[in-house]
Amino acid sequence: QYSPDSVAGADGDVDPTEITFPGCSCLTSSCVVHECSCLCRGENYSRLCLRPTDTEEYTRPVFECNALCRCGESCQNRVVQRGLQFRLEVFKTEKKGWGLRTLEHIAKGRFVCEYAGEVLGFNEARRRIQAQTSKDSNYIIAVREHLHGGEIMETFVDPTYIGNVGRFLNHSCEPNLFMVPVRVDSMVPKLALFAATDISAGEELSYDYSGRFHNLPTTNREQKPSEEDNGLRKPCYCGCRTCSSFLPWDSSLFSSP
């Protein structure tokens, strides 16, 4: 079932459509940095583009103006909520099954699409993962955000049954997209994908399933799969010079409670 936005999952723990954020009180048609309560929370757009610095260990989240804000619909801090702006095409790849490519040029930093699906709790996400066989495709993505207090906020999205074009994006060890959590109306983020470089018409779109384009972990924190885990991992066919041979692996969803 196609859905442009994420929906509450089968466990119903969180509703991504619920409006829980207060709006800004800006009276201008487009909000200004340091004066808008939304823009002060995280990363900001510049002419509709997002270009996080490579020097930071983690990508900062984005907080867009929402339904309760007093600014207008033309506010430059409303990007992901406007949905698709480029013509994209689902196509059959040689080795990777279905893929997604752009039919027009996309400039670096522009929003491309959201990875939308059912927003699940940890237990339901793990149940679905453990029920899969080696022949099943795994669409579930786990996003972990590090909070100032040392806590980690987890978001699990599964577009297997309900989702959008983002479900057809393939992994690449040298991706042309990067993912950033973007919040509009609530704490449940939209998993937004932006162009990491200028992308030509006809080029396949891809991102690193591990999220390591900007969130490059230090060597001592790198999770190395065990030999048992390697037996469950799937090969990577991205064809890049730096290909790691396997798709990224998250063993936490396979472990016992």
Solvent accessible surface area in square Angstrom, and as a share of the most:
residue,aa,sasa,rsa
1,Q,162,0.72
2,Y,134,0.51
3,S,14,0.09
4,P,81,0.51
5,D,64,0.33
6,S,11,0.07
7,V,43,0.25
8,A,44,0.34
9,G,9,0.09
10,A,76,0.59
11,D,51,0.27
12,G,50,0.48
13,D,102,0.53
14,V,58,0.33
15,D,63,0.33
16,P,23,0.15
17,T,90,0.53
18,E,97,0.43
19,I,82,0.42
20,T,76,0.44
21,F,23,0.10
22,P,87,0.55
23,G,26,0.25
24,C,3,0.02
25,S,82,0.53
26,C,20,0.12
27,L,137,0.68
28,T,75,0.44
29,S,76,0.49
30,S,35,0.23
31,C,16,0.10
32,V,77,0.44
33,V,63,0.36
34,H,161,0.72
35,E,136,0.61
36,C,1,0.00
37,S,59,0.38
38,C,1,0.01
39,L,12,0.06
40,C,80,0.48
41,R,87,0.32
42,G,5,0.05
43,E,32,0.14
44,N,41,0.21
45,Y,26,0.10
46,S,78,0.50
47,R,219,0.80
48,L,52,0.26
49,C,17,0.10
50,L,1,0.00
51,R,149,0.55
52,P,12,0.08
53,T,60,0.35
54,D,116,0.60
55,T,127,0.74
56,E,71,0.32
57,E,80,0.36
58,Y,76,0.29
59,T,21,0.12
60,R,103,0.38
61,P,40,0.25
62,V,0,0.00
63,F,27,0.11
64,E,2,0.01
65,C,0,0.00
66,N,1,0.01
67,A,71,0.55
68,L,105,0.52
69,C,14,0.08
70,R,159,0.58
71,C,9,0.06
72,G,33,0.31
73,E,137,0.61
74,S,70,0.45
75,C,0,0.00
76,Q,87,0.39
77,N,5,0.03
78,R,9,0.03
79,V,12,0.07
80,V,5,0.03
81,Q,59,0.26
82,R,95,0.35
83,G,29,0.28
84,L,81,0.40
85,Q,100,0.44
86,F,24,0.10
87,R,145,0.53
88,L,34,0.17
89,E,63,0.28
90,V,54,0.31
91,F,33,0.14
92,K,130,0.55
93,T,19,0.11
94,E,167,0.75
95,K,136,0.58
96,K,61,0.26
97,G,29,0.28
98,W,134,0.47
99,G,0,0.00
100,L,0,0.00
101,R,74,0.27
102,T,0,0.00
103,L,68,0.34
104,E,52,0.23
105,H,106,0.47
106,I,0,0.00
107,A,39,0.30
108,K,90,0.38
109,G,0,0.00
110,R,59,0.22
111,F,7,0.03
112,V,0,0.00
113,C,0,0.00
114,E,11,0.05
115,Y,12,0.04
116,A,1,0.01
117,G,0,0.00
118,E,14,0.06
119,V,5,0.03
120,L,6,0.03
121,G,16,0.16
122,F,69,0.29
123,N,104,0.54
124,E,23,0.10
125,A,0,0.00
126,R,26,0.10
127,R,138,0.50
128,R,28,0.10
129,I,5,0.02
130,Q,90,0.40
131,A,72,0.56
132,Q,53,0.24
133,T,84,0.49
134,S,102,0.66
135,K,192,0.81
136,D,59,0.30
137,S,70,0.45
138,N,71,0.37
139,Y,55,0.21
140,I,15,0.08
141,I,18,0.09
142,A,28,0.22
143,V,20,0.12
144,R,83,0.30
145,E,23,0.10
146,H,96,0.43
147,L,72,0.36
148,H,204,0.91
149,G,73,0.70
150,G,64,0.62
151,E,120,0.54
152,I,88,0.45
153,M,55,0.25
154,E,75,0.34
155,T,9,0.05
156,F,4,0.02
157,V,1,0.01
158,D,2,0.01
159,P,0,0.00
160,T,43,0.25
161,Y,140,0.53
162,I,37,0.19
163,G,5,0.04
164,N,10,0.05
165,V,27,0.16
166,G,0,0.00
167,R,55,0.20
168,F,48,0.20
169,L,6,0.03
170,N,18,0.09
171,H,10,0.04
172,S,8,0.05
173,C,29,0.18
174,E,84,0.38
175,P,15,0.10
176,N,12,0.06
177,L,0,0.00
178,F,11,0.05
179,M,34,0.15
180,V,0,0.00
181,P,14,0.09
182,V,0,0.00
183,R,6,0.02
184,V,12,0.07
185,D,36,0.18
186,S,5,0.03
187,M,87,0.39
188,V,27,0.16
189,P,6,0.04
190,K,40,0.17
191,L,2,0.01
192,A,0,0.00
193,L,0,0.00
194,F,0,0.00
195,A,0,0.00
196,A,11,0.09
197,T,63,0.37
198,D,88,0.45
199,I,0,0.00
200,S,67,0.43
201,A,63,0.49
202,G,48,0.47
203,E,66,0.30
204,E,43,0.19
205,L,0,0.00
206,S,12,0.08
207,Y,8,0.03
208,D,17,0.09
209,Y,77,0.29
210,S,47,0.30
211,G,33,0.32
212,R,76,0.28
213,F,79,0.33
214,H,26,0.12
215,N,55,0.28
216,L,127,0.63
217,P,33,0.21
218,T,69,0.40
219,T,121,0.70
220,N,139,0.71
221,R,120,0.44
222,E,65,0.29
223,Q,98,0.44
224,K,164,0.69
225,P,39,0.25
226,S,59,0.38
227,E,160,0.72
228,E,146,0.65
229,D,29,0.15
230,N,58,0.30
231,G,68,0.65
232,L,103,0.51
233,R,47,0.17
234,K,67,0.28
235,P,66,0.42
236,C,12,0.07
237,Y,109,0.42
238,C,23,0.14
239,G,73,0.70
240,C,31,0.19
241,R,213,0.78
242,T,71,0.41
243,C,41,0.25
244,S,69,0.45
245,S,66,0.43
246,F,70,0.29
247,L,46,0.23
248,P,35,0.22
249,W,39,0.14
250,D,44,0.23
251,S,28,0.18
252,S,40,0.26
253,L,8,0.04
254,F,79,0.33
255,S,58,0.37
256,S,93,0.60
257,P,146,0.92
